């Protein structure tokens, strides 16, 4: 029984963490207490591989990363233990179905069609790695039996910014038959889901499956992508032209496959301290806070009569002092070429700032 192959999806843009997250250095490079989300994810990936049978000192050999070509060098520098052959650089960004499909054919070619893949976003944070790894081990076992498996997170609030999972019949040991994927709900539905934690979980975008099962599902539900993957498998040198021909609005693996497939299982991860670090507001749940003011201060800002706020003054060299006075529930982020100020409860709208900048053509700050 071979150890699982753990694939990190590391090609995202992370626009909600602008201006620290940039196209050339997006969210996965954001550092929490000195460690990037990417490096943290690599550590979790090695743990999953080791729990699944890899030698602990060689578990890095079972870790892969799918990135855009523009991020290949910085990813390699951030993950020196990642085997060079396991770094898959997409010529162009084409959503997660293409990234996962390409990883599946590479794993199948080198490890066999019955190899299990664990797919993790590389820009998430997990506080309790032991509990997370235990849940992943349950998911790997189900995937070895041929199931598609997703991981659900016990909700801690009625979140409207996440998709949710509705669980069905118990499969034992914290695993369930998946009843359905639920789109991001409005507030009323989120409150309803949150009131039923035994049935509704957050969708973390973490998946487990055998390579041959995923490729078969792609062939059934996304035949155009399956054709492109077959061409890549037959002629790897043609990867750039084949990728370029794929539509830019290719669906994600969630919409394209997982929501359409039969016999999908779900493993509840429990209290693992998970965060997708999807906005500046999310950092209040991840980073150390002042016990009295509940502020998160990064760098060396001056905060006076300020509470429940996030101030990041790390990524700048030309501004001598960042001071915030007399405010509540705000985000202030200062870099060498940009300043962001927003209400904490509006932090999801930072992506709108990025789109507005694109229209002004001031793309040097993206």
N, C-alpha and C positions, 0 to 999 in steps of 0.2 A: 504494500500500500504506500503510494508515494505521498510526500508532503504537499500541501496546497501551494499553488503559485499565487502570490498576492500582488495584485495590480493596482498601482496608485494612479488615479486620474489627476494629472498635474498640469493641465493646459488651460484652466479657467482664467477669467479676467478679474473677478472680485471687485466689480465697480462700486459696490456699496462701502468699501473701505478706502475710496479715494479721499484725500490725495496721497496717502501713503502707498496704497495699492495702485500700481501703474502697469501699463501694458508690458513694459520691459521687466517689471519685477512685481508681479501680482500677489494676490492675497496669501498664497501658500508660503511666501517668503516673509510674511509678517512674523515678528518675533514676540513670543510670550515668555517673559522672564529669561531672555537670552537665547531661547531655542525657537527656530522657525517652525511654523505649522507643518511644513514639508518634512523637516527632520524628525519632528514628533511622530508624524504619520509613518515614516520609514521605520521607526522603532516599534510601533504597534504592528506593522507588517511582519517584521522579523519575529515578533512574539507569536503571531498567528502561525507562521511557517514552522517555528520550533514546536509549538503545541501540537501541530499536525504531523510531526515526525521528522522534521529537518534537524540536523545537528545544530545545537545552539550557536556554535562558532562558525557555522557555514550557512545560517538561515538567510543571510543577505543574498545568497545565490538564488533563492526562490522569490525574490522581490523584483518587480518590474515597475516601470514608470512610463506612462504615455503623456507626452508633452507636445507642444507646438515646436517647430524647428527653431523659432526665435528664442525659446526658453531652454533649449537643450544644453547649452554651455553652462548657464547659471544653475540648472538642475544638477548637472554633473559635479559642479563645484560644491554644491550644498550637500550632495550625497556621495562622498568619495568611495563608499563601500559598494555602491550599486554597480553590478557588472555592466561594462559598456554594451554588451550585446543585449542587455535587458532594458536599455533606454530606447523606447520607440518614439521617434520624432515625426509627428504628423506634418506634412508639407503645408497644410492649411487646417484651420479649426473647422470641424464638421460635426459637432455635438457628440454626445456620449455613445450613441449606438455605433457609430463608425469607429470610435476609439476602442470600445470594448470588443467589437467584431474583429478588428485587426489584432488586438491582443490575443483573442481566442485562437485565431489561425496560427499565430506565432507559437503559442503554448502547445497547441496540437502538434505542430511540426516538430518541436523539440522534445516534448514530454509525452505526447500521445493524446488521443481524443478523450480518454477517460480521466485526464488530469483535471483536478478541481481548481477553479479560479475563485479567489476572494477579491472583490473589487471595492476599493475604498477611495472616496474623495481625499485628496491630499491636503485640503485646506480646512479640516475640522480639528476640534480640540476634544480630548477625552481625559478627564481627571483620574478616573479609576481604571487603569489599564488592566489590572487583574480581572475585574468583573467583565470588562469588554472582551478580553481574550477568551474567557470562559464561554461567553455567549457565542463568539465566533467559532469556537470548537464545536458547539452544538450545531451551528449552521453548516460547517464543513461536513459533519457526519451525515446530515440530511442531503447535502449536495452530492456526496459520494453515491447515494442511492438513486441518483438521477433526477432529483427535484431541483427546481428553481427556488431559491431562498432569498428572502429579503430580511433585513434587520430593522426592528422597530424600537423606538426609544420611549420609555415611560414619560409621559408629558408632565411638565412642572408648571404649566400655565396654559390658558386657552389661546394658543398661538394661531394667528391668522396668516402668518408668513410662511408656514410649512404645509406640505401635503401631509395627509394622515393615512393610516392603515386601519382597516376594520378587520379584526381577527374572527375566525370561525371556530370550528371544532378543535379541541386540544389534541396535540400529538404527543404530549408529555414533556416534562423537563423544560418548561418555558417555551415550547414551540407550539404553533397553531397552524391550521389550514388558513390561508389568507382568504377572507371573504371578498374584499375589494380594496382598491386604491381610491382615496378620496382627494379631490382637488383642494387647493387652499380654500378654506371655508370663510364665510363672513363671521362676524363676532358672535352672533347668536348660535350658529352651528358649532363654532369652536367651543363655546361654553358648554353646549350639550355633550360634545365629545369628551371634554375635560372631566365632566361629571361621571364618565363611565371609563375609568382607566383600565378596567379589566377587559375592555373590548376595543378601545381605540388607542393607537400609538402614533407617535410622530414617524414620518417616513424620512430616514436618514440618508437615503440614496446609497445604501451599502448592500451588495448583492453577492451571492455564492452560487456556483453552478459548474457542471462539467463542461469542458470545451465543446464536446460534440453535441450536448443538449442545447447549448446556447446557439450554436451555428445552425442547428436544425430549426430552432424557433425563429431565427432571423430569416431563414429560407422560407418559412411559412408566412410570416407576418410582414417582412420587409424584403421581398424578392429582388428589388433593384439593388439594394445594398448587398444582398447575398451574391448577386452576380459580380459586383465590383470586388468583393472579398475573394471570390474564386479566381478572378483575374490577378489580384495581388498575390495570391498563393502560387499561381502558376508562373507569374512573371514579376518577382519582387522589384526588379529594376524599373518597372513602369509605375511604381507607387505614386510619384508626383502627378502624372497625367491622369491616373485613375481617380485620385483624390480630388483633383481640380474639377473633374466631371460630375462629382457628387453635388446635389443641390445644397445651397447654403442653409436652407431651412429643414434639413434632414431631422427627423424627430429624435428625441432623446431615447435612451434604452427603456426608460419608464413608459413613455407613451407608445413607442414602436413595438415593444416586445412584452415587457412584464405585465402590463395591464390587459394584454390580450391572451396571454398564455394560460393554459389549464394547469392544475396541480402545482400551485405556487404555495410554498410554506413561508411562515414568518416566525422569527425567533425574537422574543422580547429581551432586550439587553438589560433591563432593570435600571438601577441607579448607577450609571457609569460616569456621570458628570459630563455629558456630551453637549457640545455646542457646535453649530456650523459656522460660528464667528461671522455671521452674515451681515452684520452692520456694526457701527460704532456702539450702538446701544447694547448689543450682545456682549461687548467686552466687560460690562459691569458685572456679568455673571462669571467671568473667566479670570480677570486680573485682580490682584490684591486691592482692596479698598480701604480707605481710612475708616477706622471704626466709628469715629465721631461724625464726620461729615459725609461719609459714603462716597467720597470722590475717588476717581481713578486718575492718578497723576503720573505721566510718563515723561522722562526727561527731568527738568528742574524748573517747572513753572511756579509762579507765585500765585497762590489762591487765597483770596480774602473774602470772607463772608460769602462763600460759595459752597453749595451742597449738591449731592447726587449728580455730579457732572464728570465728564471725561475730558481730560486735557492731555494731548500728545504733543510734546515739544521736542521730540528726539531727533527727527530727521531734518534738521536745519543747522546751518553753520553761520549764517550771516545775521540772524536775529539774535541780539544779545539777551533780551529778556522777554518772556511771555508772561503777562499778568492778566488774571481774570478776577473781577470784583463784583460782588453783589448779585450773583445770578444763581438760578436753580435749574437743574435738569437740562443742561446744555452740553453739546459736544464742541470742543475747540481743537482743531488740528492745524499745526503750523509746520510747513516745510519750506525749503529754500525758495520755491517758486509759486506757492499757493497757500491760501488760508481757507479753512472751512469752519463755519459757525452754523450750528443747527440745533433745534430742540431735540432732546433725546427721543421723544416719541415721533419724530419725523425722520429718524435716521435712515429708514428704508428708502427715503426719497433722494438720497445722495446719488443714486443711479441716474436720476433725472438731471442732476448737475452735469454728469458726464455727457449725457446726450446733448445738453445745451451747449457745452463746450465744443462738441463735435460740429455743431451748426455754426459756431463762430469761427471754426477752422483754426483754433488755437491748440492744435493737436500736440504741440510740444509739451503740454502739461498733462497729457493722458498717459 
